[in-house]
Amino acid sequence: MSLPELDQINSRLERIEELLVLNKTVLNMREASIMTGISLSHLYKLTCTGGIPCYKPTGKAIYFNREELEAWLQRGRKVTTEEIEEAASTHVTLKPGVGS
């Protein structure tokens, strides 16, 4: 087997491993990094500062709940332009005295 073929197989195995992470409930640091796309060093910083929900059952290894990570990733949602325009339209329509 040639080197390019081995590289291709390794890449495919890594991708399969990444997909399997999404089926787990409890993730270790490396798996959480893969799932979130956050580097390990930044993930460690977030755990130290309390910036991300995590667990340390033995006081050493750090674990994450996948659902909590997903919720954490989805916080601070930015509204779309369409949502802003709709809210403005509703506000103007419902405001008493406007257009009277």
C-alpha positions in Angstrom: 0.0 0.0 0.0 1.4 3.4 -0.9 1.9 6.3 1.4 -0.9 8.4 -0.2 -3.3 5.5 0.2 -2.4 5.2 3.9 -2.8 8.9 4.4 -6.3 8.7 2.8 -7.2 5.8 5.1 -6.0 7.6 8.2 -8.0 10.7 7.2 -11.1 8.6 6.7 -10.6 6.9 10.1 -10.2 10.2 11.8 -13.4 11.5 10.2 -15.3 8.4 11.4 -13.9 8.9 14.9 -15.1 12.5 14.9 -18.6 11.3 13.8 -18.7 8.7 16.5 -18.0 11.4 19.1 -21.4 12.9 18.3 -23.1 9.8 19.6 -21.5 9.9 23.1 -23.1 11.6 26.1 -20.0 12.2 28.1 -16.9 13.6 26.3 -13.3 14.0 27.4 -11.2 17.0 26.5 -10.1 15.8 23.1 -13.6 14.8 22.1 -15.1 18.1 23.3 -12.4 19.9 21.3 -13.4 17.9 18.2 -17.1 18.5 18.7 -16.8 22.2 19.4 -13.9 23.1 17.1 -12.2 24.8 20.1 -8.5 24.1 20.5 -7.5 22.1 23.6 -5.6 25.1 25.1 -8.6 27.4 24.8 -10.8 24.7 26.2 -8.5 24.3 29.2 -8.6 28.0 29.7 -12.4 28.0 29.6 -12.6 25.2 32.2 -10.2 27.0 34.5 -12.2 30.3 34.4 -15.6 28.7 34.7 -16.5 29.8 31.2 -17.8 26.4 30.0 -19.8 23.8 31.9 -17.7 20.8 32.8 -17.2 18.0 35.3 -14.2 16.8 37.3 -15.4 13.7 39.2 -12.0 12.6 40.3 -10.6 16.1 40.7 -8.2 15.6 37.8 -9.7 14.5 34.4 -12.2 16.9 32.9 -15.4 15.7 31.2 -18.3 17.4 29.4 -21.9 16.6 28.9 -22.6 16.8 25.1 -26.0 18.4 25.5 -24.7 21.0 27.8 -21.9 21.8 25.3 -24.4 22.1 22.5 -26.5 24.5 24.6 -23.4 26.5 25.5 -22.4 26.7 21.9 -25.9 28.1 21.1 -26.0 30.8 23.7 -25.8 34.4 22.7 -27.7 34.0 19.5 -27.7 36.9 17.1 -31.0 37.9 15.7 -31.4 38.1 11.9 -32.1 41.3 10.0 -35.5 39.8 9.2 -36.3 39.3 12.9 -35.3 42.9 13.7 -37.4 44.3 10.9 -40.4 42.2 12.0 -40.0 43.4 15.6 -39.8 47.0 14.5 -42.8 46.6 12.3 -44.8 45.1 15.1 -43.7 47.8 17.5 -44.7 50.6 15.1 -48.0 49.0 14.4 -48.9 48.4 18.1 -47.6 51.8 19.4 -50.6 54.0 20.3 -50.8 57.4 18.7 -48.7 56.5 15.7 -50.4 57.4 12.4 -53.5 58.8 14.2 
